Amino acid sequence: MVRKCCLALAVISSLVGNRPASAQYSQADVEAGYTLYNANCITCHGANGDSIPGVNLRTNQFRRVATDAELNRLIQTGIPGTAMPPGRYTTADLAGLVAYIRSMRDFDTIAPGRGDAVHGQTIFEEKGNCTSCHRVNRKGSRVAPDLSDIGAIRSPDALRRSLMDPTGSMLPLNRYVRAVTRDGKVITGRRLNEDTYTIQLIDTEERLVSLVKSDLREYVVLKTSAMPPYKEKLTSGELDDVVAYLRTLKGAR
């Protein structure tokens, strides 16, 4: 019996390509990959990655690849004679796509019956007062990141960590900035875009602001999240409910 189990595990391992733990993929790569997947892959593979017979991206069931390197190559070269075209992606794009595809299976891993999504939405909107900063399906503030598709790009564990320790879970791209103009005006907001010469952000009053860096006296990226930790404010059951609600937010796909 032990030998049969070992053989079965070996077969399963070969099918998923010795897939690394999802923690080895950065959340930033996963979220970038999600955007690329929806723009380039969803039409054929579907939102759940299971629209091609014999292929299920969510469970890492492939026909021709096992390792991340092979998946990376297949995305670049496509499959001749099929509808899978070669892709023209940067190294960063490829890292994102592989990270998202490999992490898809984690977005639904949670014990059955754990958390009440309906109650979680009530907590999110009322006790948590989350819509004062976050926006969900065109409802709420734009000061913090839009959460309309958060359930499709973060695992239940990652969602819970974000609620309990926002600063520790904050992605660099979501950090706020503090700018001081030459005349002393202080502007704080969430960075939307930045290049060598300018930065665009949305300030605490939900106004879009574009700044020329050479006109600034000070410019600092803040490393502490403006979001309060909810580990003391919410009970363990309430946290489960909010996570259950966030998991339902898959965006318009």
N, C-alpha and C positions, 0 to 999 in steps of 0.2 A: 504493500500500500504506500509506504514512504517513497519507494522508487517511482511509482506511478505519479505521485504528487509532484516529485521533483521534475519528472519529465514534462508534466503538464505546465509547470511554472516556466520551464525552459522554453517551451513552445510559445507561451504567452509573451515572455520577454522578447523573443525574436520578432513577434508580430508588432510590438510597439516600439521596437528599435532601441531597447534599453533606455527608454525615455528618462531624462533627468527629472528630479523633483521640480515642481513648478516654481519653487522658491528660487531656483537658479536662473529663472528668467526675470528680468527687471519689470516692474509694473509699468514703467514708462514705455518699454518695448511692447508689452502686451497691448497697451492702449493705442499706441501708434499702429500696431498690426491690425487691431480691430477696425480702425478707420480705413486702412488699405484693403482689408478683406471685404468690407462693405462696398468699396468703390470698384473692386476688380474681380472678386471671387464669388460673391453671394448669388449672382444671377444663375450660375451653373451648380454650385455646391450647396446653395440654400443657407438659411440663417443658422441651422443646426449642423451644417457640414455633412448631411446624409442624403443629398439629392442625387448623387451619382451611384448607380448600382454597384455593389461590391466595395464601395469606399465610404467610410464614416470618419470624418476628420475629428469629430467630438470624442470618439473612442480610440482615435489613433489607429484606425484600420485602413491600411493602404495596400495597393497592389504591387507597387514597384519600388517603394522606399522603406527603409527601416531607421536609419540614423538621421540626425539633424542635418548633417552634411549632404546626405542624399536628397533630403527634402529641399534643402537650399538649392541644389543643382537642378532638381526637377522644376522648381518654380522659375528658374532662369531659362531653361532650355525648352520647357513644355514637353508635350508628348506627340511626336509626328503621327499624322493619320487620325488624330482625335481632335476634339474641340478644345483641348488644353493648349493654349498658345504659349510661346516663349514670353517671358516677362522682362521688361527693362526696368530694373530696380536698382537703387543704390545699395551699398552694403548695409546701411542703417535700415532701409526698407525691408530687406531680406531678413535681417535679425528680428524685426518687428513681426513680420508675417509668420516666421517659424515660432516665435514666442507665443503669439496668439493661438495658432493652430494647436500647438502642444499643450496650451493651458485651457482650451475649450472645455475639456472634461471636468475641470475643477469648479466651474461656475455653478454646477448643480449638486455638488457634494455636500449634503447636509442630512442629518437624521430625519426620516419621514415624520411629519407631524410637529416638528420643532419650530415654534414661532407662528404667530397669527398675523398674517400680512395685513388684514383689514384693520386690526387693532394697531399694528405697527404704523400704518399711515396716519392714524389719529394721533399717535404719540409724536411722530415726525412733524406734523403740522401744528400741534398744540403744545404739549408739554416740552418737546424738544425745541420748538420755535425755529425749526430748520429752514423754513421757507423765507425767513427774514434775510437769509444770505444766499441760499441755494434755490435753483429753479428746477422744476420737474414738469415736463410736458406743458411748457408755456405758462406755468403758474409759479410765482415766487420771484425772488430777487436775482439779479445777475451779478451781484457782488462776488459771490463764490462760484466755483465751477458748477456747470449744469449737470444734474445727476440723472437725466432722462434715460441714459443707457448704462448706468453704473452696474446693473445686474448682469450685463453681458461682458463686462471687462474686469470684474473683480470677483474673486472667490468669496464664499461666506466668511472664511477666516479673515481675509483681508478687510472685508467690510466691518467686521467686529473690531478689528485692531484700529481701524480708522476712527471708530466711535470712541474707543477707550483711550487712545493715545494719538490725537490728530497730528501733533508735531512730529512724532516718530514715524508716522505713516505718510507724511506729506511728500509729494513728488516735487523735485526742483522746479518743474514747469508751472506748478501751482503756487509757488511762493509769491508773497506780496512784495512790493517795492516801496521805498520811501525816497521821494525826490524833493530837493529844495532848490528853488529857482534862485537866480542871482539877486532878486529883490526880497528874498526871504520867505516866499510862499511855500508852504509844505503840502505836498500831494502824496497821498498814500493810496495804493490800489493794487489790483491783480494784473499782472503782466499778461498781455495778450499777444504781443509781437515785439520783436527787437532786432535791430540790425546795427551796423557799425556806428551809425550817426543818430538814429532816433529810437524812441521806445513808445509803444502805444499801450495804454492800460485803461482799465475801468475803475474809477475811483469809488469811494465809499458811498457816494450819492448816485451811483449807477450812471455816471457820465463818462463818455469816451473821451480820453485825453491823449493827445499826441505831443511828445516833448522832444526837443532837439537837445542832444546830450551836451553839446558845447555851451548851451544856455543854462546848464545846471551848476549849482554850487556844490551840491552833494547828491549822491545816488547810491542807495544801499539796498541790497536784496535781504529781506527779512527772513530769518530761519525759524521763527516761532509762529506756529499757526494761529490765526485769529479765531479759529473754531475752539470752543471750550471742550474739555474731555467730559464724556458722559458716564464714566465708570462709577462715579458717586451719585450722579443725578438720576440715573435710571437703574432699576433693578436688573438682575440677570435675565429674568423673564421678559422684561420690557426691551432689553437689548436684543433678545432673540426675535421679538416681534418686529422691531425696526429692521433688523437684518432680513427677516422674511419679506418685509415690504420692499426693501431695496433690491432684493433678488428678482422681484417682478418687473423691475424697470429695465426693459430690454431695448428701448428706443423704437422709432418707427422704421421697421426693416422690411 
